[in-house]
Amino acid sequence: MFRTNRGVPVIAALSHASHLLHISRLLTADTSVSRDPDLHAYASQYLQELSKALIDDVVKVMDASQDKPLM
């Protein structure tokens, strides 16, 4: 199970998403030479979904901070 947590700095979340996408790219590249390409493909897809969840939450946080009225 995967969930995002409050209080994580935006830069840390984006950095983590970047690392997940990099590993996903490596898995996709290895799919053609793997003995079990389906396993690599499923792992890559899972990492992409995790990355999307992180980026979606970062967008929500950034969008919410823009909607706050100035004092």
MIBASE-552746 format. One record per residue: x, y, z of N, C-alpha, C in turn; residue in three letters. Coordinates in steps of 0.1 Angstrom, whole numbers, padded with zeros to 4 digits, always signed. Layout:
XYZXYZXYZALA ...
% end
This chain:
+0008-0012+0000+0000+0000+0000+0009+0012+0000MET +0004+0022-0006+0012+0035-0008+0003+0046-0004PHE +0009+0056+0003+0001+0068+0006+0011+0079+0008ARG +0006+0091+0005+0015+0103+0007+0012+0109+0021THR +0021+0116+0026+0020+0121+0040+0021+0136+0040ASN +0014+0143+0048+0015+0157+0050+0029+0160+0056ARG +0033+0173+0054+0045+0178+0060+0058+0174+0053GLY +0057+0167+0042+0069+0164+0034+0072+0176+0025VAL +0084+0181+0025+0087+0192+0016+0085+0189+0002PRO +0080+0199-0006+0077+0197-0020+0089+0192-0027VAL +0101+0198-0025+0113+0194-0032+0116+0179-0029ILE +0114+0175-0017+0117+0161-0014+0107+0151-0021ALA +0095+0155-0022+0085+0147-0029+0088+0146-0044ALA +0092+0157-0050+0095+0158-0064+0108+0150-0067LEU +0118+0151-0058+0130+0143-0059+0127+0128-0058SER +0119+0124-0049+0115+0110-0048+0108+0105-0061HIS +0099+0113-0066+0092+0110-0078+0102+0108-0090ALA +0111+0117-0090+0122+0116-0101+0130+0103-0100SER +0133+0099-0088+0141+0087-0086+0132+0075-0090HIS +0119+0075-0087+0110+0064-0091+0109+0063-0106LEU +0108+0075-0112+0107+0075-0127+0120+0070-0133LEU +0131+0073-0128+0144+0069-0133+0145+0054-0132HIS +0141+0048-0121+0142+0033-0119+0132+0027-0129ILE +0120+0033-0131+0110+0028-0140+0116+0028-0154SER +0123+0038-0158+0129+0039-0171+0140+0028-0173ARG +0148+0025-0163+0158+0015-0163+0151+0001-0165LEU +0140-0001-0157+0133-0014-0159+0127-0016-0173LEU +0122-0005-0178+0117-0006-0192+0128-0009-0202THR +0139-0003-0200+0150-0006-0209+0155-0020-0208ALA +0154-0026-0196+0159-0040-0194+0148-0050-0198ASP +0136-0046-0201+0126-0055-0204+0129-0064-0216THR +0136-0058-0226+0139-0065-0238+0150-0076-0236SER +0158-0075-0226+0168-0085-0224+0165-0094-0211VAL +0154-0092-0205+0150-0099-0193+0145-0113-0196SER +0147-0122-0187+0141-0135-0188+0126-0135-0185ARG +0122-0125-0177+0108-0123-0174+0104-0109-0177ASP +0101-0106-0190+0098-0092-0193+0085-0086-0187PRO +0076-0095-0185+0063-0091-0178+0066-0086-0164ASP +0075-0092-0157+0078-0088-0143+0084-0074-0144LEU +0093-0071-0153+0099-0058-0154+0088-0048-0158HIS +0079-0051-0167+0069-0042-0172+0059-0039-0160ALA +0056-0049-0152+0046-0046-0141+0053-0037-0130TYR +0066-0040-0128+0073-0032-0118+0074-0018-0123ALA +0077-0016-0136+0078-0002-0141+0065+0005-0140SER +0054-0002-0144+0041+0004-0143+0038+0008-0128GLN +0041+0000-0119+0038+0003-0105+0046+0016-0101TYR +0059+0016-0104+0067+0028-0101+0061+0041-0108LEU +0056+0039-0120+0050+0051-0126+0038+0056-0119GLN +0030+0046-0114+0018+0050-0107+0021+0057-0093GLU +0032+0052-0087+0036+0059-0074+0041+0073-0077LEU +0048+0074-0088+0053+0088-0092+0042+0097-0095SER +0032+0092-0102+0020+0100-0105+0013+0105-0093LYS +0012+0096-0083+0005+0099-0071+0013+0111-0063ALA +0026+0109-0063+0034+0120-0057+0032+0133-0064LEU +0034+0133-0077+0033+0145-0084+0019+0152-0083ILE +0008+0143-0084-0005+0148-0082-0007+0155-0069ASP -0001+0150-0058-0003+0156-0045+0005+0169-0044ASP +0017+0169-0051+0025+0182-0051+0017+0193-0058VAL +0010+0189-0069+0002+0199-0076-0009+0204-0068VAL -0016+0195-0060-0027+0199-0051-0022+0209-0041LYS -0010+0206-0035-0004+0215-0025-0001+0229-0031VAL +0005+0228-0042+0009+0241-0049-0003+0249-0053MET -0013+0242-0058-0025+0249-0062-0033+0255-0050ASP -0033+0247-0039-0040+0252-0027-0033+0264-0021ALA -0019+0265-0022-0012+0276-0017-0014+0289-0025SER -0017+0287-0038-0020+0299-0046-0034+0304-0044GLN -0043+0296-0039-0057+0300-0036-0059+0307-0023ASP -0049+0307-0014-0050+0313-0001-0050+0329-0003LYS -0059+0336+0004-0059+0350+0002-0047+0356+0009PRO -0042+0367+0003-0031+0374+0009-0035+0383+0021LEU -0027+0383+0031-0031+0391+0043-0024+0404+0044MET 
% end
